[in-house]
Amino acid sequence: MPQTILAICAHNDDQIIGAGGTLAKYARQGKRIRTIICSFGESSHPHLHREVIVERRVKESLRADKILGGSGVAYFGLKEGSFPAEFTNNNIKKKLAWLVAKEKPTKIFTHSSDDAHPDHRAVNKIVTELVREKKIPCPVFEFQVWNVIKITHRNNPRLVVDITDTFSTKIRAFGAHTSQKLAFWSLIWNVVFRARIAGLLHGSTYAEVFYKI
């Protein structure tokens, strides 16, 4: 039975921005990559009907997951910008705990507590609570999306992954989200810069660095 790696994120390109190279590398090693996405991200296109943008974003996330070598994506379908209330109203903590018990991951990747986006911080908070409640028994690592550097908990144990061989796969998966062109061009410099600096600091061309919760 292959090991399962679980990514828990707010929006359908977050795990690619933060951990795409690592997820692709693990997939190449035969590990099973599963992703849980909290929202469909439909507010990115308020001028379109919800059903239209939801269908498009789901197709994009499945296409990106296939590029990475993933084994599927699950959505909670929560309302963006209201995650704390949505988590309570939809009993998300219990659902996450059940999914973790079902998937039995050997590692989990999720958002950083430093991230500027409130939805990202909300996801970090609920995952951290599950860790503290011992409902997540495996190591959990934070990835960065909007924050360039890690500010808090910098002394936590780190995981450094050489993604030189899978960096181009990460970029292709990120680019599969064609409805998010503005976000792509806003973040691509950060994605390249962070991976390159991490690589230089750890003896490779490109790397991803994660901090353990």
Buried (B, 14 or more C-beta within 10 A) or exposed (E): EEBBBBBBBBBBBBBBBBBBBBBBBBBEEEBBBBBBBBBBBBEBBEEEEEEEBBEBBBBBBBBBBBBBBBBEBEBBEBBBEBBEEBBEEBEBBEBBBEBBEEBEBBBBBBBBBBBEBBBBBBBBBBBBBBBEEEBBEBBBBBBBBBBEEBEEBEEEEEBBBBBBBBBEBBBBBBBBBEBBEEBBEEBBEBBEEBBBBBBEEBEBEBBBBBBBB
